[in-house]
């Protein structure tokens, strides 16, 4: 398992309003959490942004991930985001922190026992 996904699921999924408090999703049948669905692209997107501006991260998210999502609407709108039902958008600041912190740690301490 990717250590970044493991860290993300421990910190977010266990506390997500769409979860059961144990890290299990309770989304309706047929729906997938955007965090899980787009996780590899999410990591790439976050690590590609080298900025202290949150807006730069959001712009990259919208261009690289939201544009591919089934809920994306014309004019860079989103039915899930508009109704506060997108976990990716809801938890994005925390996701950035988790991915960047752990990626930094993995780059500087490649040995898992560090």
ABEGO torsion letter per residue (X at the ends): XBAAAAAAAAAAAAABAABAGAGBBABBBGBBBAAAAAAAAAAAAAAABBBABAAAAAAAAAAAAAAABAABBBGGBBAAAAAGABAAAAAAAAAAAAAAAAAAAAAABABAAX
